[in-house]
């Protein structure tokens, strides 16, 4: 994979790796995971050094690179620690929507503060209605010349308890999908509590209720007819970023397994000398190389706005998250009982990867999208 990178991209990758190795304290990561706390100081420092929002123009605080460079940073962060890496990469989750579809005031008021580390964003897309099987989304219940009134609930809002604002996908009075900016401290926005998820404990996934929230029309993103396209673009970007998270975690798990195999002895030999372990490591290395090629292809497809970016983003997420889970489980196998202990990061890797694999779109949805494209 290294041969595909330019000198600038290698420099970005190296800088991200050095930052993660220096700042991502693994004892702190364990503490943050146990207490479900966001790594505020690490996020703020990552913003100051230009790692967050690297793909956005300098006029908004970014570095004017592309999603590919974001992938390189995310990969290195998650390779060092899955919890801290994922939480930092999710802190600007709504930024792509605002950059692509927001007006200049919205970008300056909501995009720039996140890139500067002064705010955290999130997105609300789906709502389960009172525990029933029917899925709905929040709706506009009243519309006035200068404002809208929003009602509804969303059960899985990443950063729901710490975000400064939420980009909400909802139904208009005309039953069209629209996207709105809802400021977290507005009257009627209620956090109904944290969802106790398997992983992503640093990202505070919450259930949010919108109870007659009044939203000025200058917080409406784009036109009423554009919401579906906003959501499509958002999901394509999310799949690629999720893939880069999984790729980094897979590399981290492999590195731990390789290191442990060179240190652990059984029957008077290092376990890396046993052919069974060697074959396992060779297979895992091959899977990482294949996953990396897919993720890089998806990121480049997105940056060039290629016609196949929706399909390849689904392929990348499907393959890379599956690969990451397998590599982590095999790494646990190589570690033996140590790999199951909460004090070791590999156990957290498995929980975090299983969560990102299914949180926004399940693997079955990815398979359906791929099938639809190829048929």
C-alpha positions as CSV (number, residue, x, y, z in Angstrom):
1,X,0.0,0.0,0.0
2,X,2.9,2.4,0.7
3,X,3.9,2.5,-3.0
4,X,0.6,4.1,-3.8
5,X,1.3,7.2,-1.7
6,X,2.9,10.5,-2.7
7,X,5.7,12.0,-0.5
8,X,3.2,14.4,1.0
9,X,0.8,11.6,1.9
10,X,3.6,9.6,3.5
11,X,4.5,12.7,5.5
12,X,0.8,13.0,6.7
13,X,0.7,9.4,7.6
14,X,4.0,9.6,9.5
15,X,2.8,12.7,11.4
16,X,-0.5,11.1,12.3
17,X,1.4,7.9,13.5
18,X,3.8,10.0,15.7
19,X,1.0,12.0,17.2
20,X,-1.0,8.9,18.1
21,X,2.0,7.1,19.6
22,X,2.8,10.2,21.7
23,X,-0.7,11.3,22.7
24,X,-2.8,8.2,22.9
25,X,-1.9,6.9,26.3
26,X,-3.3,3.3,26.5
27,X,-3.9,3.5,30.3
28,X,-6.0,6.7,29.7
29,X,-7.8,4.9,26.9
30,X,-8.8,2.1,29.2
31,X,-10.1,4.7,31.7
32,X,-12.0,6.7,29.1
33,X,-13.6,3.5,27.8
34,X,-14.7,2.4,31.3
35,X,-16.1,5.8,32.2
36,X,-17.6,6.5,28.7
37,X,-15.7,9.8,28.4
38,X,-14.7,11.6,25.2
39,X,-11.0,12.4,24.9
40,X,-11.4,16.2,24.9
41,X,-7.8,17.3,25.3
42,X,-6.5,14.9,22.6
43,X,-9.3,16.0,20.2
44,X,-8.4,19.7,20.7
45,X,-4.7,19.0,20.1
46,X,-5.5,17.0,17.0
47,X,-7.5,20.0,15.7
48,X,-4.7,22.4,16.5
49,X,-2.2,20.3,14.5
50,X,-4.6,20.1,11.5
51,X,-5.5,16.4,11.6
52,X,-9.3,17.0,12.0
53,X,-10.9,18.5,8.9
54,X,-7.8,17.9,6.8
55,X,-10.0,17.5,3.7
56,X,-11.7,20.9,3.9
57,X,-10.4,24.2,2.5
58,X,-8.1,26.4,4.5
59,X,-10.7,29.2,4.5
60,X,-12.7,27.0,6.9
61,X,-9.7,25.9,8.9
62,X,-8.8,22.8,7.0
63,X,-5.7,21.7,5.1
64,X,-7.2,21.6,1.5
65,X,-6.5,17.9,1.0
66,X,-9.1,15.2,0.3
67,X,-10.9,12.3,1.9
68,X,-7.9,10.1,1.0
69,X,-5.7,12.0,3.4
70,X,-8.4,11.8,6.1
71,X,-8.4,8.1,5.6
72,X,-4.6,8.0,6.2
73,X,-5.0,9.9,9.5
74,X,-8.0,7.9,10.7
75,X,-6.1,4.7,9.9
76,X,-3.1,5.6,12.0
77,X,-5.2,6.9,14.9
78,X,-7.3,3.7,15.0
79,X,-4.2,1.5,14.6
80,X,-2.9,3.0,17.9
81,X,-6.2,2.8,19.8
82,X,-9.6,1.9,18.5
83,X,-11.6,4.0,21.1
84,X,-9.7,7.2,20.9
85,X,-9.1,6.9,17.1
86,X,-12.8,6.4,16.3
87,X,-14.1,9.0,18.7
88,X,-11.8,11.7,17.2
89,X,-12.8,10.7,13.7
90,X,-16.5,10.9,14.6
91,X,-16.2,14.3,16.3
92,X,-16.8,16.1,12.9
93,X,-19.3,13.6,11.6
94,X,-21.6,16.3,10.2
95,X,-18.9,18.4,8.5
96,X,-19.1,16.7,5.1
97,X,-22.9,17.6,4.9
98,X,-22.2,21.2,5.7
99,X,-19.3,21.6,3.4
100,X,-21.0,20.0,0.4
101,X,-24.5,21.4,0.9
102,X,-24.5,24.2,3.4
103,X,-24.3,28.0,2.6
104,X,-21.4,30.2,3.5
105,X,-22.9,31.3,6.8
106,X,-23.6,27.7,7.8
107,X,-20.0,26.7,7.0
108,X,-18.5,29.6,8.9
109,X,-20.8,29.2,11.9
110,X,-20.9,25.4,12.2
111,X,-18.1,23.8,10.1
112,X,-15.2,26.0,11.2
113,X,-15.6,25.7,15.0
114,X,-15.5,21.9,14.7
115,X,-12.3,22.0,12.7
116,X,-10.8,24.4,15.2
117,X,-11.7,22.0,18.1
118,X,-14.2,24.4,19.6
119,X,-17.3,22.3,18.9
120,X,-18.4,18.7,18.2
121,X,-21.0,17.7,15.6
122,X,-23.4,14.9,15.1
123,X,-26.0,13.6,12.7
124,X,-29.5,12.2,13.5
125,X,-31.0,10.0,10.8
126,X,-33.3,7.2,12.0
127,X,-35.9,6.9,14.7
128,X,-37.6,3.7,16.1
129,X,-41.1,4.6,17.2
130,X,-41.6,3.7,20.8
131,X,-39.9,0.3,20.5
132,X,-42.1,-0.9,17.6
133,X,-40.6,-2.5,14.5
134,X,-41.7,0.4,12.3
135,X,-38.9,2.8,11.7
136,X,-39.6,6.5,11.2
137,X,-37.7,9.7,11.3
138,X,-38.5,13.1,12.9
139,X,-41.0,15.3,11.1
140,X,-41.8,18.9,10.6
141,X,-45.1,19.4,12.2
142,X,-45.6,23.2,11.6
143,X,-44.1,25.6,9.1
144,X,-44.1,29.4,9.3
145,X,-42.5,32.0,7.0
146,X,-39.4,32.2,9.1
147,X,-39.2,29.0,11.1
148,X,-40.0,25.3,11.2
149,X,-41.2,23.2,14.2
150,X,-39.6,19.7,14.6
151,X,-40.9,16.7,16.5
152,X,-39.7,13.1,16.9
153,X,-37.0,10.9,18.4
154,X,-33.8,9.3,17.2
155,X,-32.3,6.4,19.2
156,X,-28.7,6.2,18.1
157,X,-27.1,9.6,17.9
158,X,-23.3,9.5,18.0
159,X,-21.9,12.2,20.3
160,X,-25.5,12.9,21.3
161,X,-24.7,14.1,24.8
162,X,-21.6,16.3,23.9
163,X,-22.4,17.7,20.4
164,X,-22.8,21.4,19.9
165,X,-25.2,20.9,17.1
166,X,-27.0,18.1,15.2
167,X,-27.7,17.8,11.5
168,X,-31.2,16.2,11.5
169,X,-32.6,14.3,8.6
170,X,-36.4,14.7,8.8
171,X,-39.6,14.7,6.8
172,X,-41.1,18.0,5.6
173,X,-44.8,18.8,5.5
174,X,-44.7,17.7,1.9
175,X,-43.3,14.3,2.9
176,X,-39.8,15.0,1.4
177,X,-36.5,14.3,3.2
178,X,-34.7,17.5,4.3
179,X,-31.7,18.2,6.5
180,X,-31.7,20.8,9.2
181,X,-29.1,22.2,11.7
182,X,-30.4,21.9,15.3
183,X,-28.3,23.5,18.0
184,X,-28.0,21.2,21.0
185,X,-28.9,23.8,23.6
186,X,-32.2,24.8,21.9
187,X,-35.4,24.5,23.9
188,X,-37.1,21.2,23.2
189,X,-33.9,19.2,22.4
190,X,-33.8,16.5,25.1
191,X,-31.2,13.8,25.8
192,X,-33.1,10.7,26.9
193,X,-29.9,9.0,28.1
194,X,-26.9,7.1,26.9
195,X,-27.4,3.9,25.0
196,X,-25.2,1.2,26.6
197,X,-23.5,-0.1,23.4
198,X,-21.1,-2.9,23.0
199,X,-18.4,-0.5,21.8
200,X,-17.8,3.2,21.0
201,X,-18.1,4.0,24.6
202,X,-16.1,7.2,24.2
203,X,-18.5,8.6,21.6
204,X,-21.6,8.7,23.9
205,X,-24.4,7.3,21.7
206,X,-27.6,8.7,22.9
207,X,-31.4,8.8,22.3
208,X,-32.5,12.3,21.4
209,X,-36.0,13.7,21.5
210,X,-37.1,16.8,19.5
211,X,-40.2,18.2,21.2
212,X,-41.6,21.1,19.2
213,X,-38.2,22.5,18.5
214,X,-38.4,25.8,16.6
215,X,-35.8,26.0,13.9
216,X,-35.0,29.2,11.9
217,X,-35.1,28.8,8.1
218,X,-31.4,29.9,7.9
219,X,-30.7,26.5,9.6
220,X,-32.3,24.6,6.6
221,X,-29.5,23.0,4.6
222,X,-30.1,23.4,0.8
223,X,-33.6,23.0,-0.7
224,X,-36.5,20.9,0.3
225,X,-36.0,18.5,-2.6
226,X,-32.3,17.9,-1.9
227,X,-32.4,15.9,1.4
228,X,-32.3,12.5,-0.2
229,X,-29.1,13.4,-2.1
230,X,-27.6,14.9,1.1
231,X,-28.2,11.6,2.9
232,X,-26.8,9.5,0.0
233,X,-23.6,11.5,0.0
234,X,-23.3,11.4,3.8
235,X,-23.6,7.6,3.8
236,X,-21.1,7.1,1.1
237,X,-18.6,9.2,3.0
238,X,-19.4,7.4,6.3
239,X,-18.8,4.0,4.8
240,X,-15.4,5.0,3.6
241,X,-14.4,6.5,6.9
242,X,-15.8,3.5,8.8
243,X,-13.7,1.3,6.5
244,X,-10.6,3.3,7.3
245,X,-11.3,2.9,11.1
246,X,-11.7,-0.9,10.6
247,X,-8.5,-1.0,8.5
248,X,-6.5,0.8,11.2
249,X,-7.9,-1.4,14.0
250,X,-7.1,-4.5,11.9
251,X,-3.5,-3.4,11.5
252,X,-3.2,-2.6,15.2
253,X,-4.6,-6.1,16.1
254,X,-2.2,-7.7,13.7
255,X,0.8,-5.8,15.1
256,X,-0.1,-7.0,18.6
257,X,-0.4,-10.6,17.4
258,X,2.9,-10.5,15.6
259,X,4.7,-9.0,18.6
260,X,3.2,-11.4,21.0
261,X,4.0,-14.4,18.8
262,X,7.7,-13.4,18.9
263,X,7.6,-13.1,22.7
264,X,5.4,-16.0,23.9
265,X,7.1,-19.4,24.3
266,X,5.5,-22.8,24.2
267,X,7.3,-26.2,24.4
268,X,10.7,-24.3,24.4
269,X,10.0,-22.3,21.2
270,X,8.6,-18.9,20.3
271,X,5.1,-19.6,19.0
272,X,5.9,-17.7,15.8
273,X,8.2,-20.7,15.0
274,X,5.2,-23.0,14.7
275,X,3.9,-23.3,11.2
276,X,0.3,-23.1,12.2
277,X,0.9,-19.6,13.7
278,X,3.0,-18.6,10.7
279,X,0.2,-19.6,8.3
280,X,-2.3,-17.6,10.4
281,X,-0.1,-14.5,10.3
282,X,0.4,-14.8,6.6
283,X,-3.3,-15.0,6.0
284,X,-4.0,-12.0,8.2
285,X,-1.3,-9.9,6.5
286,X,-2.8,-10.8,3.1
287,X,-6.3,-9.7,4.2
288,X,-4.9,-6.4,5.5
289,X,-3.2,-5.7,2.2
290,X,-6.5,-6.5,0.3
291,X,-8.6,-4.4,2.6
292,X,-6.2,-1.5,2.4
293,X,-6.3,-1.5,-1.4
294,X,-10.1,-1.4,-1.3
295,X,-10.2,1.4,1.2
296,X,-7.7,3.5,-0.8
297,X,-9.7,2.8,-4.0
298,X,-12.9,3.9,-2.3
299,X,-11.3,7.1,-1.0
300,X,-9.9,8.0,-4.4
301,X,-13.2,7.3,-6.0
302,X,-14.9,9.7,-3.7
303,X,-12.3,12.4,-4.2
304,X,-12.7,12.2,-7.9
305,X,-16.5,11.8,-7.6
306,X,-16.4,8.6,-9.7
307,X,-19.6,7.0,-10.9
308,X,-18.8,3.9,-8.9
309,X,-18.2,5.5,-5.5
310,X,-21.5,4.3,-4.0
311,X,-20.8,0.7,-4.9
312,X,-17.1,0.7,-4.0
313,X,-17.8,2.4,-0.6
314,X,-20.2,-0.4,0.2
315,X,-17.7,-3.1,-0.9
316,X,-15.0,-1.4,1.2
317,X,-17.1,-1.3,4.3
318,X,-18.4,-4.9,3.9
319,X,-15.0,-6.4,3.3
320,X,-12.9,-4.3,5.7
321,X,-15.2,-4.6,8.7
322,X,-15.4,-8.4,8.2
323,X,-11.6,-8.6,7.8
324,X,-11.1,-6.5,10.9
325,X,-13.3,-8.8,13.1
326,X,-11.5,-11.9,11.8
327,X,-8.1,-10.4,12.4
328,X,-9.0,-9.3,15.9
329,X,-10.4,-12.8,16.8
330,X,-7.4,-14.5,15.4
331,X,-5.1,-12.1,17.3
332,X,-7.0,-13.0,20.5
333,X,-6.4,-16.6,19.7
334,X,-2.6,-16.0,19.3
335,X,-2.6,-14.1,22.6
336,X,-4.4,-16.8,24.5
337,X,-6.1,-15.9,27.7
338,X,-4.3,-12.5,27.9
339,X,-6.3,-11.4,24.8
340,X,-9.6,-11.7,26.7
341,X,-8.6,-9.4,29.5
342,X,-10.2,-5.9,29.8
343,X,-6.8,-4.4,30.6
344,X,-5.6,-5.1,27.1
345,X,-6.7,-3.0,24.1
346,X,-7.4,-6.0,21.9
347,X,-10.6,-6.8,23.7
348,X,-11.8,-3.2,23.2
349,X,-10.8,-3.5,19.5
350,X,-13.3,-6.3,19.0
351,X,-16.1,-4.4,20.8
352,X,-15.5,-1.2,18.8
353,X,-15.3,-3.0,15.4
354,X,-18.4,-5.0,15.9
355,X,-20.2,-1.7,16.8
356,X,-19.0,0.3,13.8
357,X,-19.8,-2.6,11.5
358,X,-23.6,-2.4,12.3
359,X,-24.3,1.0,13.8
360,X,-25.5,3.1,10.9
361,X,-26.0,0.5,8.2
362,X,-25.9,-3.2,8.8
363,X,-23.9,-5.6,6.6
364,X,-27.1,-6.8,5.0
365,X,-27.8,-3.3,3.8
366,X,-24.3,-3.1,2.3
367,X,-24.9,-6.4,0.5
368,X,-28.3,-5.2,-0.8
369,X,-26.7,-2.0,-2.2
370,X,-23.9,-3.9,-3.9
371,X,-26.4,-6.4,-5.4
372,X,-28.5,-3.5,-6.7
373,X,-25.5,-1.9,-8.3
374,X,-24.2,-5.1,-10.1
375,X,-27.6,-6.2,-11.2
